[in-house]
Amino acid sequence: MAINILRSGTSYAQALLYSIMHFDRALKDAQRIPPLEQEVGDLKKALMEMQGKLYALQKDYCERIASDESRGDQDLPEICRQFKATG
C-alpha cells in the first residue's frame, strides 16, 4: 500500500515520504539518547568522586596549616578559614 502511494506521484506521495523521513530521523535520535544519558550519569558520578577527594585534600591541607600555632586566623588561606567557620 505505501509503495503504491509513493509511486503515485501525488501530493500524498510527497507527504508520506516526508513522514517516513521524519520518523526515521526521530528513531535514530531516540536510539542515540540512552547511551548519552548513561555517559552523562557516569560523568556525574566521576565528578562527585573527584569533588569528594578534593574536599578531603583541602581539609587535610587546612588541618596541617592550622596545627602550626604560629599562624593566626588571618594568615590562613581563605579556603581554610571557610573550613574553620563550618567546622
C-alpha positions as CSV (number, residue, x, y, z in Angstrom):
1,M,0.0,0.0,0.0
2,A,2.7,2.5,0.9
3,I,4.6,1.6,-2.2
4,N,1.6,2.4,-4.3
5,I,1.2,5.8,-2.6
6,L,4.9,6.6,-3.0
7,R,4.8,5.7,-6.7
8,S,1.6,7.7,-7.4
9,G,3.5,11.0,-7.8
10,T,0.7,12.8,-6.0
11,S,1.0,15.2,-3.1
12,Y,0.0,12.2,-0.9
13,A,3.2,10.5,-2.0
14,Q,5.3,13.5,-1.0
15,A,3.6,13.8,2.3
16,L,4.1,10.1,3.0
17,L,7.8,10.4,2.0
18,Y,8.4,13.3,4.4
19,S,6.6,11.5,7.2
20,I,8.8,8.4,6.7
21,M,11.9,10.6,6.7
22,H,10.9,12.4,9.9
23,F,10.0,9.1,11.6
24,D,13.4,7.7,10.6
25,R,15.2,10.7,11.9
26,A,13.3,10.5,15.2
27,L,14.0,6.8,15.6
28,K,17.8,7.4,15.0
29,D,17.7,10.2,17.6
30,A,15.8,8.1,20.1
31,Q,18.5,5.4,19.7
32,R,21.3,7.9,20.4
33,I,19.8,9.2,23.6
34,P,20.1,6.3,26.1
35,P,23.9,5.9,25.6
36,L,24.3,9.6,26.0
37,E,22.2,9.6,29.2
38,Q,24.4,6.8,30.6
39,E,27.6,8.7,29.7
40,V,26.3,11.8,31.5
41,G,25.4,9.7,34.5
42,D,28.9,8.2,34.6
43,L,30.5,11.6,34.3
44,K,28.4,13.0,37.1
45,K,29.4,10.0,39.3
46,A,33.1,10.6,38.5
47,L,32.7,14.3,39.2
48,M,31.2,13.6,42.6
49,E,34.0,11.3,43.5
50,M,36.6,13.9,42.4
51,Q,34.8,16.6,44.4
52,G,35.0,14.3,47.5
53,K,38.7,13.7,47.0
54,L,39.4,17.4,46.5
55,Y,37.4,18.2,49.7
56,A,39.4,15.7,51.7
57,L,42.7,17.0,50.3
58,Q,41.7,20.6,51.1
59,K,40.6,19.7,54.6
60,D,43.8,17.8,55.3
61,Y,45.9,20.7,54.0
62,C,44.0,23.1,56.2
63,E,44.3,20.9,59.3
64,R,48.0,20.8,58.8
65,I,48.3,24.5,58.4
66,A,46.0,25.1,61.4
67,S,48.2,22.9,63.5
68,D,51.0,25.4,63.1
69,E,50.3,27.5,66.2
70,S,52.5,30.4,65.0
71,R,49.8,31.2,62.4
72,G,46.9,33.4,63.2
73,D,43.5,33.0,61.6
74,Q,44.2,36.0,59.3
75,D,47.2,34.2,57.9
76,L,45.2,31.2,56.9
77,P,44.2,30.8,53.2
78,E,40.6,31.7,52.5
79,I,39.6,28.1,52.0
80,C,41.0,27.2,55.4
81,R,39.1,30.0,57.1
82,Q,35.9,28.6,55.4
83,F,36.6,25.1,56.8
84,K,37.2,26.5,60.2
85,A,34.0,28.5,60.1
86,T,31.9,25.5,59.0
87,G,33.6,23.1,61.5
